[in-house]
Amino acid sequence: MSDDPTCTSISWPVDVSTLGSVDTSPADPSVAAWGEPAIIARCGLRAPAPTADSCVVIDGVDWVVRELSDGTAAVTYGREPALEVLVPKAHGPVPLLLPAFGPAARSLPETGRRCT
């Protein structure tokens, strides 16, 4: 959870793919979720440092993507604060879901770092 003003006023997507939003507990404007099992997005993370993890550019937003045991995590790269999207395996390839988060990610201040 973040009290960063950028995160507390972030505009989350209404739906992700065909998944509608679901409540989070505790409720926090810097965290949102969609579907079951839930895709979870949270704003307010520290921007990732340069990494050897996969970095992709989707709709003008750079994302560091790493596989987890039960899905995939994608974190904005070159944005501060960072936005993280956690996608369970049941929802398929993360790059197909990230465009829904483009407007929220682009609202975050840029640091100048880019995927290379």
N, CA, C and O atoms as a GROMACS GRO file, in nm:
protein
  464
    1MET      N    1   0.083  -0.117   0.000
    1MET     CA    2   0.000   0.000   0.000
    1MET      C    3   0.088   0.124   0.000
    1MET      O    4   0.196   0.127   0.060
    2SER      N    5   0.040   0.225  -0.068
    2SER     CA    6   0.121   0.345  -0.081
    2SER      C    7   0.040   0.469  -0.047
    2SER      O    8  -0.079   0.478  -0.079
    3ASP      N    9   0.105   0.563   0.017
    3ASP     CA   10   0.039   0.691   0.042
    3ASP      C   11   0.092   0.799  -0.054
    3ASP      O   12   0.062   0.917  -0.038
    4ASP      N   13   0.172   0.755  -0.154
    4ASP     CA   14   0.220   0.848  -0.257
    4ASP      C   15   0.097   0.907  -0.327
    4ASP      O   16   0.011   0.831  -0.373
    5PRO      N   17   0.087   1.038  -0.337
    5PRO     CA   18  -0.031   1.100  -0.400
    5PRO      C   19  -0.055   1.051  -0.542
    5PRO      O   20  -0.170   1.042  -0.586
    6THR      N   21   0.052   1.020  -0.614
    6THR     CA   22   0.035   0.969  -0.750
    6THR      C   23  -0.040   0.836  -0.747
    6THR      O   24  -0.122   0.810  -0.836
    7CYS      N   25  -0.013   0.754  -0.647
    7CYS     CA   26  -0.076   0.622  -0.638
    7CYS      C   27  -0.217   0.628  -0.580
    7CYS      O   28  -0.303   0.549  -0.619
    8THR      N   29  -0.241   0.719  -0.490
    8THR     CA   30  -0.373   0.724  -0.430
    8THR      C   31  -0.478   0.783  -0.523
    8THR      O   32  -0.598   0.771  -0.499
    9SER      N   33  -0.431   0.846  -0.631
    9SER     CA   34  -0.527   0.901  -0.729
    9SER      C   35  -0.516   0.832  -0.865
    9SER      O   36  -0.568   0.883  -0.964
   10ILE      N   37  -0.450   0.717  -0.871
   10ILE     CA   38  -0.430   0.647  -0.999
   10ILE      C   39  -0.564   0.599  -1.054
   10ILE      O   40  -0.653   0.560  -0.979
   11SER      N   41  -0.577   0.603  -1.184
   11SER     CA   42  -0.700   0.560  -1.250
   11SER      C   43  -0.682   0.418  -1.302
   11SER      O   44  -0.620   0.396  -1.406
   12TRP      N   45  -0.736   0.322  -1.229
   12TRP     CA   46  -0.724   0.181  -1.267
   12TRP      C   47  -0.821   0.147  -1.380
   12TRP      O   48  -0.925   0.213  -1.392
   13PRO      N   49  -0.790   0.047  -1.462
   13PRO     CA   50  -0.885   0.007  -1.567
   13PRO      C   51  -1.014  -0.050  -1.506
   13PRO      O   52  -1.012  -0.108  -1.398
   14VAL      N   53  -1.124  -0.032  -1.576
   14VAL     CA   54  -1.252  -0.086  -1.532
   14VAL      C   55  -1.247  -0.238  -1.537
   14VAL      O   56  -1.292  -0.306  -1.445
   15ASP      N   57  -1.190  -0.291  -1.647
   15ASP     CA   58  -1.173  -0.435  -1.658
   15ASP      C   59  -1.039  -0.466  -1.724
   15ASP      O   60  -0.978  -0.380  -1.786
   16VAL      N   61  -0.996  -0.589  -1.708
   16VAL     CA   62  -0.872  -0.636  -1.768
   16VAL      C   63  -0.910  -0.758  -1.851
   16VAL      O   64  -0.954  -0.860  -1.798
   17SER      N   65  -0.892  -0.746  -1.982
   17SER     CA   66  -0.942  -0.846  -2.075
   17SER      C   67  -1.093  -0.851  -2.055
   17SER      O   68  -1.160  -0.750  -2.075
   18THR      N   69  -1.148  -0.962  -2.016
   18THR     CA   70  -1.292  -0.971  -1.991
   18THR      C   71  -1.321  -0.978  -1.841
   18THR      O   72  -1.434  -1.006  -1.801
   19LEU      N   73  -1.221  -0.954  -1.758
   19LEU     CA   74  -1.235  -0.968  -1.614
   19LEU      C   75  -1.274  -0.837  -1.548
   19LEU      O   76  -1.209  -0.734  -1.569
   20GLY      N   77  -1.380  -0.841  -1.470
   20GLY     CA   78  -1.425  -0.724  -1.397
   20GLY      C   79  -1.346  -0.705  -1.269
   20GLY      O   80  -1.281  -0.798  -1.221
   21SER      N   81  -1.352  -0.586  -1.215
   21SER     CA   82  -1.279  -0.557  -1.092
   21SER      C   83  -1.344  -0.629  -0.974
   21SER      O   84  -1.464  -0.654  -0.972
   22VAL      N   85  -1.261  -0.661  -0.876
   22VAL     CA   86  -1.306  -0.722  -0.751
   22VAL      C   87  -1.249  -0.640  -0.636
   22VAL      O   88  -1.149  -0.570  -0.651
   23ASP      N   89  -1.314  -0.649  -0.521
   23ASP     CA   90  -1.269  -0.574  -0.404
   23ASP      C   91  -1.137  -0.628  -0.352
   23ASP      O   92  -1.108  -0.747  -0.364
   24THR      N   93  -1.057  -0.539  -0.293
   24THR     CA   94  -0.935  -0.580  -0.225
   24THR      C   95  -0.956  -0.559  -0.076
   24THR      O   96  -1.036  -0.476  -0.033
   25SER      N   97  -0.882  -0.635   0.001
   25SER     CA   98  -0.895  -0.622   0.146
   25SER      C   99  -0.756  -0.618   0.207
   25SER      O  100  -0.678  -0.713   0.191
   26PRO      N  101  -0.722  -0.512   0.276
   26PRO     CA  102  -0.806  -0.396   0.301
   26PRO      C  103  -0.817  -0.309   0.175
   26PRO      O  104  -0.730  -0.312   0.088
   27ALA      N  105  -0.924  -0.233   0.168
   27ALA     CA  106  -0.943  -0.144   0.054
   27ALA      C  107  -0.836  -0.036   0.057
   27ALA      O  108  -0.808   0.022   0.161
   28ASP      N  109  -0.776  -0.011  -0.059
   28ASP     CA  110  -0.671   0.090  -0.070
   28ASP      C  111  -0.670   0.139  -0.213
   28ASP      O  112  -0.668   0.057  -0.305
   29PRO      N  113  -0.670   0.271  -0.237
   29PRO     CA  114  -0.674   0.320  -0.375
   29PRO      C  115  -0.548   0.289  -0.455
   29PRO      O  116  -0.549   0.300  -0.578
   30SER      N  117  -0.439   0.249  -0.390
   30SER     CA  118  -0.316   0.218  -0.462
   30SER      C  119  -0.308   0.070  -0.502
   30SER      O  120  -0.209   0.026  -0.560
   31VAL      N  121  -0.414  -0.006  -0.472
   31VAL     CA  122  -0.420  -0.150  -0.505
   31VAL      C  123  -0.553  -0.179  -0.571
   31VAL      O  124  -0.657  -0.127  -0.530
   32ALA      N  125  -0.549  -0.264  -0.676
   32ALA     CA  126  -0.673  -0.304  -0.743
   32ALA      C  127  -0.660  -0.448  -0.788
   32ALA      O  128  -0.550  -0.502  -0.800
   33ALA      N  129  -0.776  -0.512  -0.814
   33ALA     CA  130  -0.775  -0.652  -0.855
   33ALA      C  131  -0.890  -0.678  -0.952
   33ALA      O  132  -0.991  -0.608  -0.952
   34TRP      N  133  -0.870  -0.782  -1.036
   34TRP     CA  134  -0.968  -0.820  -1.137
   34TRP      C  135  -0.972  -0.972  -1.146
   34TRP      O  136  -0.867  -1.038  -1.145
   35GLY      N  137  -1.092  -1.030  -1.154
   35GLY     CA  138  -1.110  -1.172  -1.182
   35GLY      C  139  -1.084  -1.263  -1.064
   35GLY      O  140  -1.059  -1.219  -0.952
   36GLU      N  141  -1.091  -1.394  -1.094
   36GLU     CA  142  -1.066  -1.499  -0.995
   36GLU      C  143  -0.998  -1.616  -1.064
   36GLU      O  144  -1.059  -1.672  -1.156
   37PRO      N  145  -0.878  -1.656  -1.030
   37PRO     CA  146  -0.793  -1.594  -0.930
   37PRO      C  147  -0.758  -1.452  -0.974
   37PRO      O  148  -0.749  -1.422  -1.093
   38ALA      N  149  -0.737  -1.367  -0.878
   38ALA     CA  150  -0.725  -1.224  -0.905
   38ALA      C  151  -0.592  -1.185  -0.969
   38ALA      O  152  -0.485  -1.229  -0.928
   39ILE      N  153  -0.603  -1.101  -1.071
   39ILE     CA  154  -0.490  -1.024  -1.121
   39ILE      C  155  -0.481  -0.905  -1.026
   39ILE      O  156  -0.581  -0.836  -1.005
   40ILE      N  157  -0.365  -0.882  -0.968
   40ILE     CA  158  -0.349  -0.776  -0.869
   40ILE      C  159  -0.251  -0.671  -0.921
   40ILE      O  160  -0.143  -0.704  -0.970
   41ALA      N  161  -0.290  -0.546  -0.909
   41ALA     CA  162  -0.201  -0.436  -0.946
   41ALA      C  163  -0.183  -0.348  -0.823
   41ALA      O  164  -0.277  -0.323  -0.748
   42ARG      N  165  -0.060  -0.304  -0.806
   42ARG     CA  166  -0.034  -0.213  -0.693
   42ARG      C  167   0.068  -0.108  -0.735
   42ARG      O  168   0.164  -0.136  -0.807
   43CYS      N  169   0.045   0.009  -0.688
   43CYS     CA  170   0.129   0.123  -0.718
   43CYS      C  171   0.204   0.161  -0.590
   43CYS      O  172   0.152   0.146  -0.480
   44GLY      N  173   0.326   0.212  -0.607
   44GLY     CA  174   0.402   0.260  -0.493
   44GLY      C  175   0.529   0.184  -0.466
   44GLY      O  176   0.596   0.208  -0.365
   45LEU      N  177   0.564   0.092  -0.554
   45LEU     CA  178   0.689   0.018  -0.537
   45LEU      C  179   0.806   0.106  -0.575
   45LEU      O  180   0.792   0.204  -0.648
   46ARG      N  181   0.923   0.068  -0.525
   46ARG     CA  182   1.045   0.136  -0.569
   46ARG      C  183   1.070   0.096  -0.714
   46ARG      O  184   1.046  -0.018  -0.753
   47ALA      N  185   1.118   0.189  -0.791
   47ALA     CA  186   1.152   0.160  -0.930
   47ALA      C  187   1.262   0.055  -0.933
   47ALA      O  188   1.360   0.066  -0.858
   48PRO      N  189   1.250  -0.047  -1.018
   48PRO     CA  190   1.354  -0.149  -1.023
   48PRO      C  191   1.485  -0.093  -1.078
   48PRO      O  192   1.486  -0.004  -1.164
   49ALA      N  193   1.595  -0.146  -1.027
   49ALA     CA  194   1.728  -0.112  -1.077
   49ALA      C  195   1.750  -0.188  -1.207
   49ALA      O  196   1.676  -0.280  -1.238
   50PRO      N  197   1.852  -0.150  -1.284
   50PRO     CA  198   1.883  -0.227  -1.403
   50PRO      C  199   1.895  -0.376  -1.367
   50PRO      O  200   1.950  -0.411  -1.263
   51THR      N  201   1.843  -0.460  -1.454
   51THR     CA  202   1.834  -0.603  -1.425
   51THR      C  203   1.856  -0.686  -1.551
   51THR      O  204   1.845  -0.635  -1.663
   52ALA      N  205   1.886  -0.812  -1.532
   52ALA     CA  206   1.898  -0.905  -1.644
   52ALA      C  207   1.764  -0.970  -1.675
   52ALA      O  208   1.752  -1.046  -1.772
   53ASP      N  209   1.661  -0.941  -1.594
   53ASP     CA  210   1.527  -0.995  -1.622
   53ASP      C  211   1.478  -0.940  -1.755
   53ASP      O  212   1.525  -0.837  -1.803
   54SER      N  213   1.382  -1.009  -1.813
   54SER     CA  214   1.324  -0.968  -1.941
   54SER      C  215   1.260  -0.831  -1.927
   54SER      O  216   1.192  -0.803  -1.828
   55CYS      N  217   1.281  -0.746  -2.026
   55CYS     CA  218   1.222  -0.613  -2.027
   55CYS      C  219   1.154  -0.594  -2.162
   55CYS      O  220   1.217  -0.612  -2.266
   56VAL      N  221   1.027  -0.558  -2.160
   56VAL     CA  222   0.950  -0.542  -2.282
   56VAL      C  223   0.887  -0.404  -2.284
   56VAL      O  224   0.862  -0.344  -2.179
   57VAL      N  225   0.860  -0.354  -2.404
   57VAL     CA  226   0.792  -0.226  -2.419
   57VAL      C  227   0.655  -0.255  -2.480
   57VAL      O  228   0.645  -0.313  -2.588
   58ILE      N  229   0.549  -0.213  -2.409
   58ILE     CA  230   0.413  -0.235  -2.456
   58ILE      C  231   0.339  -0.103  -2.449
   58ILE      O  232   0.323  -0.044  -2.342
   59ASP      N  233   0.294  -0.057  -2.565
   59ASP     CA  234   0.221   0.069  -2.574
   59ASP      C  235   0.296   0.186  -2.510
   59ASP      O  236   0.236   0.269  -2.442
   60GLY      N  237   0.427   0.191  -2.531
   60GLY     CA  238   0.507   0.302  -2.480
   60GLY      C  239   0.546   0.292  -2.334
   60GLY      O  240   0.604   0.386  -2.280
   61VAL      N  241   0.516   0.180  -2.270
   61VAL     CA  242   0.553   0.159  -2.130
   61VAL      C  243   0.653   0.045  -2.122
   61VAL      O  244   0.631  -0.062  -2.178
   62ASP      N  245   0.764   0.068  -2.050
   62ASP     CA  246   0.865  -0.035  -2.030
   62ASP      C  247   0.827  -0.116  -1.906
   62ASP      O  248   0.793  -0.060  -1.802
   63TRP      N  249   0.834  -0.249  -1.920
   63TRP     CA  250   0.798  -0.342  -1.811
   63TRP      C  251   0.909  -0.444  -1.792
   63TRP      O  252   0.957  -0.502  -1.889
   64VAL      N  253   0.949  -0.468  -1.668
   64VAL     CA  254   1.038  -0.579  -1.634
   64VAL      C  255   0.945  -0.695  -1.598
   64VAL      O  256   0.860  -0.683  -1.510
   65VAL      N  257   0.963  -0.806  -1.667
   65VAL     CA  258   0.875  -0.922  -1.650
   65VAL      C  259   0.956  -1.038  -1.596
   65VAL      O  260   1.063  -1.070  -1.647
   66ARG      N  261   0.904  -1.101  -1.490
   66ARG     CA  262   0.971  -1.220  -1.436
   66ARG      C  263   0.868  -1.324  -1.400
   66ARG      O  264   0.759  -1.294  -1.352
   67GLU      N  265   0.907  -1.448  -1.425
   67GLU     CA  266   0.819  -1.560  -1.394
   67GLU      C  267   0.822  -1.589  -1.245
   67GLU      O  268   0.927  -1.581  -1.181
   68LEU      N  269   0.706  -1.622  -1.191
   68LEU     CA  270   0.691  -1.663  -1.052
   68LEU      C  271   0.647  -1.810  -1.052
   68LEU      O  272   0.612  -1.863  -1.157
   69SER      N  273   0.649  -1.874  -0.938
   69SER     CA  274   0.608  -2.014  -0.933
   69SER      C  275   0.462  -2.033  -0.972
   69SER      O  276   0.425  -2.138  -1.023
   70ASP      N  277   0.378  -1.932  -0.948
   70ASP     CA  278   0.236  -1.946  -0.976
   70ASP      C  279   0.184  -1.844  -1.078
   70ASP      O  280   0.063  -1.823  -1.088
   71GLY      N  281   0.273  -1.780  -1.152
   71GLY     CA  282   0.231  -1.682  -1.251
   71GLY      C  283   0.345  -1.592  -1.294
   71GLY      O  284   0.459  -1.636  -1.306
   72THR      N  285   0.313  -1.466  -1.318
   72THR     CA  286   0.411  -1.371  -1.370
   72THR      C  287   0.393  -1.236  -1.301
   72THR      O  288   0.281  -1.195  -1.270
   73ALA      N  289   0.505  -1.168  -1.278
   73ALA     CA  290   0.504  -1.032  -1.225
   73ALA      C  291   0.560  -0.939  -1.332
   73ALA      O  292   0.660  -0.970  -1.397
   74ALA      N  293   0.495  -0.827  -1.350
   74ALA     CA  294   0.544  -0.723  -1.441
   74ALA      C  295   0.549  -0.593  -1.362
   74ALA      O  296   0.452  -0.554  -1.298
   75VAL      N  297   0.664  -0.525  -1.368
   75VAL     CA  298   0.684  -0.400  -1.295
   75VAL      C  299   0.728  -0.294  -1.394
   75VAL      O  300   0.815  -0.318  -1.478
   76THR      N  301   0.667  -0.177  -1.385
   76THR     CA  302   0.709  -0.069  -1.474
   76THR      C  303   0.856  -0.039  -1.451
   76THR      O  304   0.906  -0.042  -1.338
   77TYR      N  305   0.925  -0.009  -1.561
   77TYR     CA  306   1.066   0.026  -1.555
   77TYR      C  307   1.078   0.169  -1.606
   77TYR      O  308   1.023   0.204  -1.710
   78GLY      N  309   1.151   0.251  -1.531
   78GLY     CA  310   1.166   0.390  -1.572
   78GLY      C  311   1.052   0.478  -1.524
   78GLY      O  312   1.030   0.587  -1.578
   79ARG      N  313   0.979   0.432  -1.423
   79ARG     CA  314   0.870   0.509  -1.362
   79ARG      C  315   0.889   0.508  -1.212
   79ARG      O  316   0.926   0.405  -1.155
   80GLU      N  317   0.864   0.621  -1.147
   80GLU     CA  318   0.880   0.630  -1.002
   80GLU      C  319   0.765   0.711  -0.944
   80GLU      O  320   0.753   0.829  -0.976
   81PRO      N  321   0.680   0.651  -0.862
   81PRO     CA  322   0.686   0.515  -0.812
   81PRO      C  323   0.653   0.414  -0.923
   81PRO      O  324   0.600   0.449  -1.029
   82ALA      N  325   0.686   0.290  -0.897
   82ALA     CA  326   0.660   0.184  -0.994
   82ALA      C  327   0.523   0.122  -0.970
   82ALA      O  328   0.468   0.128  -0.860
   83LEU      N  329   0.471   0.062  -1.075
   83LEU     CA  330   0.345  -0.011  -1.070
   83LEU      C  331   0.376  -0.158  -1.097
   83LEU      O  332   0.450  -0.189  -1.190
   84GLU      N  333   0.322  -0.247  -1.018
   84GLU     CA  334   0.343  -0.391  -1.035
   84GLU      C  335   0.210  -0.457  -1.066
   84GLU      O  336   0.107  -0.425  -1.007
   85VAL      N  337   0.213  -0.552  -1.162
   85VAL     CA  338   0.096  -0.631  -1.197
   85VAL      C  339   0.133  -0.777  -1.176
   85VAL      O  340   0.229  -0.826  -1.235
   86LEU      N  341   0.056  -0.846  -1.092
   86LEU     CA  342   0.076  -0.988  -1.065
   86LEU      C  343  -0.034  -1.066  -1.134
   86LEU      O  344  -0.152  -1.043  -1.110
   87VAL      N  345   0.007  -1.158  -1.222
   87VAL     CA  346  -0.090  -1.232  -1.303
   87VAL      C  347  -0.077  -1.381  -1.276
   87VAL      O  348   0.028  -1.439  -1.305
   88PRO      N  349  -0.181  -1.445  -1.221
   88PRO     CA  350  -0.177  -1.590  -1.202
   88PRO      C  351  -0.168  -1.663  -1.337
   88PRO      O  352  -0.214  -1.611  -1.439
   89LYS      N  353  -0.108  -1.782  -1.338
   89LYS     CA  354  -0.093  -1.861  -1.461
   89LYS      C  355  -0.223  -1.881  -1.535
   89LYS      O  356  -0.224  -1.888  -1.658
   90ALA      N  357  -0.333  -1.890  -1.464
   90ALA     CA  358  -0.464  -1.916  -1.525
   90ALA      C  359  -0.505  -1.812  -1.628
   90ALA      O  360  -0.593  -1.838  -1.710
   91HIS      N  361  -0.444  -1.694  -1.626
   91HIS     CA  362  -0.487  -1.586  -1.715
   91HIS      C  363  -0.404  -1.570  -1.841
   91HIS      O  364  -0.427  -1.477  -1.918
   92GLY      N  365  -0.309  -1.658  -1.865
   92GLY     CA  366  -0.237  -1.656  -1.990
   92GLY      C  367  -0.123  -1.556  -1.997
   92GLY      O  368  -0.080  -1.503  -1.894
   93PRO      N  369  -0.076  -1.529  -2.119
   93PRO     CA  370   0.043  -1.445  -2.138
   93PRO      C  371   0.024  -1.302  -2.088
   93PRO      O  372  -0.069  -1.232  -2.127
   94VAL      N  373   0.114  -1.260  -2.002
   94VAL     CA  374   0.109  -1.126  -1.943
   94VAL      C  375   0.112  -1.015  -2.046
   94VAL      O  376   0.037  -0.919  -2.032
   95PRO      N  377   0.197  -1.023  -2.151
   95PRO     CA  378   0.201  -0.911  -2.246
   95PRO      C  379   0.065  -0.880  -2.309
   95PRO      O  380   0.041  -0.766  -2.351
   96LEU      N  381  -0.024  -0.978  -2.316
   96LEU     CA  382  -0.156  -0.952  -2.372
   96LEU      C  383  -0.247  -0.876  -2.276
   96LEU      O  384  -0.345  -0.815  -2.317
   97LEU      N  385  -0.213  -0.878  -2.147
   97LEU     CA  386  -0.295  -0.812  -2.046
   97LEU      C  387  -0.244  -0.672  -2.010
   97LEU      O  388  -0.320  -0.588  -1.961
   98LEU      N  389  -0.114  -0.647  -2.033
   98LEU     CA  390  -0.054  -0.521  -1.990
   98LEU      C  391  -0.109  -0.395  -2.058
   98LEU      O  392  -0.105  -0.289  -1.997
   99PRO      N  393  -0.160  -0.403  -2.183
   99PRO     CA  394  -0.214  -0.279  -2.241
   99PRO      C  395  -0.325  -0.216  -2.156
   99PRO      O  396  -0.341  -0.094  -2.159
  100ALA      N  397  -0.400  -0.295  -2.081
  100ALA     CA  398  -0.504  -0.238  -1.995
  100ALA      C  399  -0.445  -0.145  -1.888
  100ALA      O  400  -0.513  -0.054  -1.840
  101PHE      N  401  -0.319  -0.169  -1.852
  101PHE     CA  402  -0.255  -0.090  -1.748
  101PHE      C  403  -0.173   0.027  -1.804
  101PHE      O  404  -0.115   0.104  -1.727
  102GLY      N  405  -0.168   0.039  -1.936
  102GLY     CA  406  -0.091   0.146  -1.999
  102GLY      C  407  -0.126   0.285  -1.951
  102GLY      O  408  -0.036   0.360  -1.912
  103PRO      N  409  -0.254   0.324  -1.951
  103PRO     CA  410  -0.288   0.459  -1.905
  103PRO      C  411  -0.244   0.485  -1.761
  103PRO      O  412  -0.192   0.592  -1.730
  104ALA      N  413  -0.265   0.388  -1.672
  104ALA     CA  414  -0.223   0.406  -1.532
  104ALA      C  415  -0.071   0.419  -1.524
  104ALA      O  416  -0.020   0.505  -1.453
  105ALA      N  417   0.001   0.335  -1.597
  105ALA     CA  418   0.147   0.338  -1.594
  105ALA      C  419   0.201   0.468  -1.652
  105ALA      O  420   0.295   0.527  -1.598
  106ARG      N  421   0.141   0.514  -1.763
  106ARG     CA  422   0.188   0.639  -1.824
  106ARG      C  423   0.161   0.761  -1.736
  106ARG      O  424   0.221   0.866  -1.757
  107SER      N  425   0.071   0.749  -1.638
  107SER     CA  426   0.044   0.862  -1.548
  107SER      C  427   0.152   0.877  -1.441
  107SER      O  428   0.155   0.977  -1.370
  108LEU      N  429   0.241   0.778  -1.429
  108LEU     CA  430   0.347   0.783  -1.330
  108LEU      C  431   0.467   0.861  -1.384
  108LEU      O  432   0.498   0.850  -1.503
  109PRO      N  433   0.535   0.938  -1.301
  109PRO     CA  434   0.650   1.017  -1.346
  109PRO      C  435   0.762   0.928  -1.402
  109PRO      O  436   0.793   0.823  -1.346
  110GLU      N  437   0.821   0.972  -1.513
  110GLU     CA  438   0.930   0.898  -1.576
  110GLU      C  439   1.064   0.935  -1.513
  110GLU      O  440   1.086   1.048  -1.471
  111THR      N  441   1.154   0.835  -1.509
  111THR     CA  442   1.289   0.857  -1.456
  111THR      C  443   1.393   0.869  -1.567
  111THR      O  444   1.507   0.908  -1.541
  112GLY      N  445   1.354   0.836  -1.690
  112GLY     CA  446   1.449   0.841  -1.801
  112GLY      C  447   1.509   0.706  -1.837
  112GLY      O  448   1.572   0.692  -1.942
  113ARG      N  449   1.489   0.607  -1.751
  113ARG     CA  450   1.540   0.472  -1.782
  113ARG      C  451   1.448   0.404  -1.884
  113ARG      O  452   1.327   0.426  -1.884
  114ARG      N  453   1.508   0.323  -1.970
  114ARG     CA  454   1.435   0.251  -2.074
  114ARG      C  455   1.490   0.108  -2.085
  114ARG      O  456   1.603   0.080  -2.047
  115CYS      N  457   1.406   0.020  -2.138
  115CYS     CA  458   1.453  -0.114  -2.171
  115CYS      C  459   1.557  -0.100  -2.283
  115CYS      O  460   1.546  -0.013  -2.369
  116THR      N  461   1.657  -0.185  -2.280
  116THR     CA  462   1.756  -0.182  -2.390
  116THR      C  463   1.766  -0.316  -2.456
  116THR      O  464   1.843  -0.333  -2.550
   0.00000   0.00000   0.00000
